[in-house]
Amino acid sequence: MSRGTSRGDTYESSPAVEALLAMARAAPPEAVAELERAVRLRLEDSPTLLEDRLKELGALSEILRSLPASTEGEDPAATPRLSQDEYERLRPADAPSARVLSRRHGSWLRACRAADSMLADGRVRGPGLPWRVLGPGEARPPAYTREECIAAYRACALSLGRRPSSFVYDSWLADVRRRRRHGAPRRSRVPDPSVIYRLFGSWPEFAAAAPLTDAELDGAWRFRLCVLQSPQPELAETAEGPHARLRRLRDQELADAGLSEEDREQLLRGGVLAMALGQATALAHALGGSLDWLAGRTNEPSPRAPAELRFDAEAYKRLRRERGVPEDAVLEALDWTLGQLRRVMTGRDELPLGALVTIASLVRVEVGRLCRSP
């Protein structure tokens, strides 16, 4: 048994583990994407909806069950059998307060009806609805648009590196919602398949309305492998492709691009998608090609990238609005938090080329349209 490392953590390696890693490295990208998603779902200790319901309403439900039954003629739908003050006196310290439950369910009466509709194990017996409803003054979310559905499909495809079937999309959506329920300050705007079928009629028609090229999928997948620090499949090289030109780059030209010989060898092995945008722009300029060409989105090197470029946050926001792409779709495609995106938008963090390529694929533009000169 040997000791290995993973993202700074140590683990005990065994022949079985090494065999699994070897299988993962040899598998096609779409298989590794499915494996990554399945392993993450098994390892993440995310509560289920039923567990969430018990955590929120379990104490109130138990207290209500301990009270005497309603007297004949009393309307339980009109008057709560338990006052907020009495609940505050009886509730455990880790149970939500009466004020929190009232806000989440619209009123204290609705919270009591919701808790009264639950069995001890969290299952629903009715007639109340034991989940959050719109509160006073809250507007119902707007209906999904076709553009939002298309953006969600493309986000799913780019995050998995494959064109998803309806089953794969539904599984991805369950993963998204499971992660969004915990600690996310915003509401997810990712449509479920029933919305998609209503707007598009069939899955093939929907997929045809959200086309993605093989190069876009390959670039997004290779960037995901960079993030996971996993080996990448070898690229098919051409005589005038980025790798071939990088090998021919003279020492002084390499230095002018801010790179060393060691950097060159690393880029030839691991690809360019993990490079910060500033470094990637300098390299594309030195090689005589565009950022799209450097990232493998096109085989045509022209037009040559300028020597310096920066991410244009205003162009990103404008293009995202014009294409009807919600911010949620960007976060899901990149597997980023809102804080990560905000740091890039404000210039505190530099955007990796692979992330920029993924965003360009979502809003369906050339990479250069998301950049500006400093």
C-alpha positions as CSV (number, residue, x, y, z in Angstrom):
1,M,0.0,0.0,0.0
2,S,1.3,3.4,-0.9
3,R,0.5,7.0,0.1
4,G,-0.8,9.4,-2.4
5,T,-2.1,13.0,-2.5
6,S,-5.2,14.6,-3.9
7,R,-5.6,18.4,-3.9
8,G,-3.3,18.8,-0.9
9,D,-4.8,15.9,1.1
10,T,-3.1,12.6,1.7
11,Y,-4.9,9.3,1.3
12,E,-3.9,5.6,1.5
13,S,-3.6,4.0,-1.9
14,S,-4.3,0.4,-2.5
15,P,-4.2,-1.9,-5.6
16,A,-8.0,-1.6,-5.9
17,V,-7.8,2.2,-5.7
18,E,-5.0,2.3,-8.3
19,A,-7.0,0.0,-10.6
20,L,-10.0,2.3,-10.3
21,L,-7.9,5.4,-11.1
22,A,-6.4,3.6,-14.1
23,M,-9.8,2.7,-15.4
24,A,-10.9,6.4,-15.0
25,R,-7.9,7.6,-16.9
26,A,-8.6,5.2,-19.7
27,A,-12.3,5.9,-19.9
28,P,-13.8,8.3,-22.5
29,P,-14.6,11.8,-21.3
30,E,-18.4,11.3,-21.1
31,A,-17.8,8.2,-18.8
32,V,-15.5,10.1,-16.5
33,A,-18.1,12.9,-16.3
34,E,-20.8,10.5,-15.2
35,L,-18.4,8.9,-12.7
36,E,-17.4,12.3,-11.3
37,R,-21.1,13.3,-10.8
38,A,-22.0,9.9,-9.2
39,V,-19.1,10.0,-6.8
40,R,-19.8,13.5,-5.8
41,L,-23.4,12.6,-5.0
42,R,-22.3,9.7,-2.9
43,L,-19.6,11.7,-1.0
44,E,-21.6,14.9,-0.4
45,D,-23.6,14.6,2.7
46,S,-26.6,16.7,1.4
47,P,-29.9,16.2,3.3
48,T,-32.8,15.0,1.3
49,L,-36.1,17.1,1.0
50,L,-37.7,14.8,3.6
51,E,-34.8,15.4,6.0
52,D,-35.0,19.2,5.4
53,R,-38.8,19.0,6.1
54,L,-38.2,17.2,9.3
55,K,-35.5,19.6,10.4
56,E,-37.8,22.6,9.8
57,L,-41.2,21.3,10.9
58,G,-40.4,18.2,13.0
59,A,-40.5,20.0,16.4
60,L,-43.7,21.9,15.6
61,S,-45.3,18.7,14.3
62,E,-44.4,16.7,17.4
63,I,-45.7,19.4,19.7
64,L,-49.0,19.5,17.8
65,R,-49.4,15.8,18.0
66,S,-49.0,16.0,21.8
67,L,-51.9,18.4,22.2
68,P,-55.5,17.3,22.8
69,A,-57.5,16.6,19.7
70,S,-59.7,19.3,18.3
71,T,-63.1,19.6,19.9
72,E,-66.2,18.9,17.9
73,G,-67.2,21.9,15.8
74,E,-63.8,23.5,16.0
75,D,-62.3,24.5,12.6
76,P,-58.6,23.6,12.6
77,A,-58.2,25.4,9.3
78,A,-59.3,28.7,10.9
79,T,-57.4,28.8,14.2
80,P,-54.0,27.4,15.2
81,R,-54.2,25.0,18.2
82,L,-50.8,26.3,19.4
83,S,-49.8,29.9,20.0
84,Q,-46.4,31.3,18.9
85,D,-45.5,32.0,22.5
86,E,-46.3,28.5,23.6
87,Y,-44.3,27.0,20.7
88,E,-41.3,29.2,21.7
89,R,-41.5,27.9,25.3
90,L,-41.7,24.2,24.1
91,R,-39.4,24.1,21.1
92,P,-35.9,22.6,21.2
93,A,-33.0,25.1,20.9
94,D,-32.1,23.9,17.4
95,A,-35.7,24.2,16.0
96,P,-36.6,27.2,13.9
97,S,-38.3,30.1,15.7
98,A,-42.0,30.9,15.3
99,R,-41.1,34.1,13.4
100,V,-38.9,32.1,10.9
101,L,-41.6,29.5,10.3
102,S,-44.3,32.2,9.9
103,R,-42.1,34.0,7.3
104,R,-41.3,30.9,5.4
105,H,-44.9,29.6,5.2
106,G,-46.7,32.9,4.9
107,S,-48.3,32.9,8.4
108,W,-48.2,31.1,11.7
109,L,-51.5,29.4,10.8
110,R,-50.0,28.1,7.5
111,A,-47.0,26.8,9.4
112,C,-49.2,24.9,11.9
113,R,-51.3,23.5,9.1
114,A,-48.1,22.4,7.3
115,A,-46.7,20.7,10.4
116,D,-50.1,19.1,11.1
117,S,-50.1,17.5,7.7
118,M,-46.9,15.6,8.4
119,L,-46.4,12.1,9.8
120,A,-43.7,11.4,12.4
121,D,-41.3,10.3,9.7
122,G,-41.8,13.4,7.5
123,R,-44.2,11.9,5.0
124,V,-47.2,14.0,3.9
125,R,-50.7,13.0,4.9
126,G,-52.5,16.4,4.0
127,P,-54.3,18.6,3.7
128,G,-51.6,21.2,4.4
129,L,-48.5,21.6,2.3
130,P,-45.3,21.1,4.4
131,W,-43.0,23.2,2.3
132,R,-42.4,26.9,1.8
133,V,-45.1,28.9,0.1
134,L,-45.1,32.5,-1.2
135,G,-45.4,35.0,1.7
136,P,-47.4,38.2,1.8
137,G,-46.2,40.6,-0.9
138,E,-44.0,38.0,-2.6
139,A,-44.5,37.7,-6.4
140,R,-44.7,34.4,-8.2
141,P,-41.5,33.9,-10.3
142,P,-41.9,34.6,-14.0
143,A,-42.6,31.7,-16.3
144,Y,-39.5,30.1,-17.9
145,T,-38.5,31.3,-21.4
146,R,-37.2,29.3,-24.3
147,E,-33.9,31.1,-23.9
148,E,-33.6,30.0,-20.2
149,C,-34.3,26.4,-21.2
150,I,-31.6,26.5,-24.0
151,A,-29.1,28.1,-21.6
152,A,-29.8,25.3,-19.0
153,Y,-29.3,22.6,-21.7
154,R,-26.0,24.2,-22.8
155,A,-24.9,24.6,-19.1
156,C,-25.6,20.9,-18.5
157,A,-23.7,19.9,-21.7
158,L,-20.7,22.1,-21.0
159,S,-20.5,20.9,-17.3
160,L,-20.6,17.2,-18.4
161,G,-18.7,17.5,-21.7
162,R,-21.5,15.7,-23.6
163,R,-24.9,16.3,-25.2
164,P,-27.3,15.2,-22.5
165,S,-30.3,12.9,-23.0
166,S,-33.4,13.8,-21.1
167,F,-32.4,11.2,-18.4
168,V,-28.9,12.7,-18.0
169,Y,-30.4,16.2,-17.9
170,D,-32.9,15.2,-15.2
171,S,-30.1,13.6,-13.1
172,W,-28.0,16.7,-13.5
173,L,-30.9,18.9,-12.5
174,A,-31.4,16.8,-9.3
175,D,-27.7,17.4,-8.5
176,V,-28.1,21.1,-9.1
177,R,-31.1,21.5,-6.9
178,R,-29.7,19.3,-4.1
179,R,-26.6,21.5,-3.9
180,R,-28.6,24.8,-4.3
181,R,-30.9,24.0,-1.3
182,H,-28.0,24.4,1.1
183,G,-26.3,27.8,1.6
184,A,-27.4,29.3,-1.7
185,P,-28.9,32.8,-1.1
186,R,-30.7,32.8,-4.5
187,R,-33.3,30.7,-6.0
188,S,-32.3,28.3,-8.8
189,R,-33.7,29.1,-12.3
190,V,-33.1,25.8,-13.9
191,P,-36.2,24.4,-15.7
192,D,-37.3,20.8,-15.3
193,P,-38.1,18.5,-18.3
194,S,-41.9,19.1,-18.0
195,V,-41.3,22.8,-18.8
196,I,-39.0,21.9,-21.7
197,Y,-41.5,19.5,-23.2
198,R,-44.2,22.1,-22.9
199,L,-42.1,24.7,-24.7
200,F,-40.4,22.6,-27.3
201,G,-42.6,19.5,-27.8
202,S,-39.9,16.8,-27.8
203,W,-36.3,16.3,-26.6
204,P,-34.8,16.1,-30.1
205,E,-36.4,19.4,-31.1
206,F,-35.1,21.0,-27.8
207,A,-31.6,19.7,-28.4
208,A,-31.6,21.0,-32.0
209,A,-32.5,24.5,-30.7
210,A,-29.5,24.4,-28.4
211,P,-26.6,23.3,-30.7
212,L,-23.1,22.9,-29.4
213,T,-20.0,22.0,-31.5
214,D,-17.7,19.2,-30.6
215,A,-14.9,21.8,-30.1
216,E,-17.0,23.6,-27.5
217,L,-17.8,20.4,-25.6
218,D,-14.2,19.3,-25.8
219,G,-12.9,22.6,-24.5
220,A,-15.3,22.7,-21.6
221,W,-14.4,19.1,-20.7
222,R,-10.7,19.7,-20.9
223,F,-11.0,22.7,-18.6
224,R,-13.0,20.6,-16.1
225,L,-10.1,18.0,-16.2
226,C,-7.7,20.9,-15.5
227,V,-9.7,21.9,-12.5
228,L,-9.8,18.3,-11.3
229,Q,-6.0,18.0,-11.9
230,S,-6.7,14.9,-14.0
231,P,-4.8,13.7,-17.1
232,Q,-6.2,14.9,-20.4
233,P,-6.7,12.9,-23.6
234,E,-4.0,13.8,-26.2
235,L,-4.9,16.4,-28.8
236,A,-4.9,15.7,-32.5
237,E,-2.2,18.0,-33.7
238,T,-1.7,19.7,-37.0
239,A,1.4,21.2,-38.5
240,E,0.2,24.7,-37.9
241,G,-1.8,24.0,-34.7
242,P,-1.0,25.8,-31.3
243,H,1.1,22.9,-30.0
244,A,3.2,22.6,-33.1
245,R,3.9,26.4,-33.1
246,L,4.6,26.3,-29.4
247,R,7.3,23.7,-30.0
248,R,8.9,25.8,-32.7
249,L,8.9,29.0,-30.6
250,R,12.4,30.3,-30.1
251,D,13.8,30.9,-26.7
252,Q,13.6,34.7,-26.9
253,E,10.0,34.6,-28.3
254,L,9.1,32.3,-25.4
255,A,10.6,34.7,-22.9
256,D,8.8,37.6,-24.5
257,A,5.6,35.8,-23.8
258,G,6.6,35.5,-20.2
259,L,7.2,31.7,-20.3
260,S,10.1,29.5,-19.5
261,E,11.1,26.2,-21.1
262,E,9.5,24.4,-18.1
263,D,6.3,26.3,-18.8
264,R,6.4,25.2,-22.4
265,E,6.7,21.5,-21.4
266,Q,3.9,21.9,-18.9
267,L,1.6,23.5,-21.5
268,L,2.4,20.8,-24.0
269,R,1.4,18.1,-21.5
270,G,-1.6,19.8,-19.8
271,G,-2.9,22.2,-22.3
272,V,-3.5,25.9,-22.2
273,L,-7.0,26.2,-20.7
274,A,-5.8,26.6,-17.1
275,M,-3.7,29.6,-18.1
276,A,-4.8,33.0,-16.8
277,L,-6.3,35.2,-19.5
278,G,-3.3,37.6,-19.5
279,Q,-0.8,34.8,-20.0
280,A,-3.0,33.1,-22.6
281,T,-3.3,36.3,-24.6
282,A,0.5,36.9,-24.6
283,L,1.0,33.3,-25.8
284,A,-1.6,33.5,-28.5
285,H,0.0,36.8,-29.8
286,A,3.4,35.1,-29.8
287,L,2.1,32.2,-31.7
288,G,0.3,34.4,-34.2
289,G,-3.2,33.3,-33.5
290,S,-6.5,34.2,-31.8
291,L,-7.7,33.0,-28.4
292,D,-10.3,30.9,-30.0
293,W,-7.6,29.2,-32.1
294,L,-5.4,28.7,-29.0
295,A,-8.3,27.1,-27.1
296,G,-9.1,24.8,-30.0
297,R,-12.5,26.3,-30.9
298,T,-11.4,27.0,-34.5
299,N,-8.7,25.7,-36.8
300,E,-8.2,29.2,-38.4
301,P,-5.5,31.1,-36.4
302,S,-6.5,34.6,-37.7
303,P,-7.1,37.2,-36.4
304,R,-4.1,37.4,-34.3
305,A,-4.8,38.3,-30.6
306,P,-3.4,41.6,-29.3
307,A,-0.5,41.4,-26.9
308,E,-2.7,42.3,-24.0
309,L,-6.4,41.7,-23.2
310,R,-8.6,41.8,-20.1
311,F,-12.0,40.3,-19.3
312,D,-14.7,42.8,-20.2
313,A,-17.3,42.5,-17.4
314,E,-19.7,45.0,-19.1
315,A,-19.6,43.1,-22.4
316,Y,-20.2,39.9,-20.5
317,K,-23.3,41.3,-18.8
318,R,-24.6,42.8,-22.0
319,L,-24.2,39.7,-24.1
320,R,-25.7,37.5,-21.3
321,R,-28.8,39.7,-21.3
322,E,-29.0,39.8,-25.1
323,R,-28.8,36.0,-25.3
324,G,-31.2,35.4,-22.4
325,V,-28.6,33.4,-20.4
326,P,-29.3,33.5,-16.6
327,E,-26.4,33.9,-14.3
328,D,-27.3,30.5,-12.8
329,A,-26.5,28.8,-16.1
330,V,-23.0,30.4,-16.0
331,L,-22.4,29.2,-12.5
332,E,-23.5,25.7,-13.2
333,A,-21.5,25.4,-16.4
334,L,-18.4,26.5,-14.6
335,D,-19.3,24.8,-11.3
336,W,-18.5,28.1,-9.6
337,T,-20.0,29.9,-6.6
338,L,-21.4,33.3,-6.9
339,G,-18.4,34.7,-5.0
340,Q,-16.0,33.3,-7.5
341,L,-17.8,35.0,-10.4
342,R,-18.1,38.3,-8.5
343,R,-14.3,38.3,-7.8
344,V,-13.7,37.9,-11.6
345,M,-16.3,40.5,-12.5
346,T,-14.7,43.1,-10.2
347,G,-11.1,42.3,-11.3
348,R,-9.9,40.8,-8.1
349,D,-9.3,37.4,-9.7
350,E,-8.1,36.8,-13.3
351,L,-10.2,34.6,-15.4
352,P,-8.7,31.3,-16.7
353,L,-8.9,30.8,-20.4
354,G,-11.0,27.7,-20.0
355,A,-13.6,29.5,-18.0
356,L,-13.7,32.3,-20.6
357,V,-14.2,29.7,-23.4
358,T,-17.1,28.1,-21.4
359,I,-18.8,31.5,-21.0
360,A,-18.3,32.2,-24.7
361,S,-19.9,28.9,-25.6
362,L,-22.9,29.7,-23.4
363,V,-23.5,33.1,-24.9
364,R,-22.5,31.9,-28.4
365,V,-19.8,34.4,-29.3
366,E,-16.1,34.4,-30.1
367,V,-13.9,34.7,-27.1
368,G,-12.5,38.0,-28.2
369,R,-15.9,39.7,-27.8
370,L,-15.7,39.1,-24.0
371,C,-12.3,40.9,-23.8
372,R,-11.0,44.4,-24.0
373,S,-7.7,46.1,-24.2
374,P,-6.2,47.4,-20.9
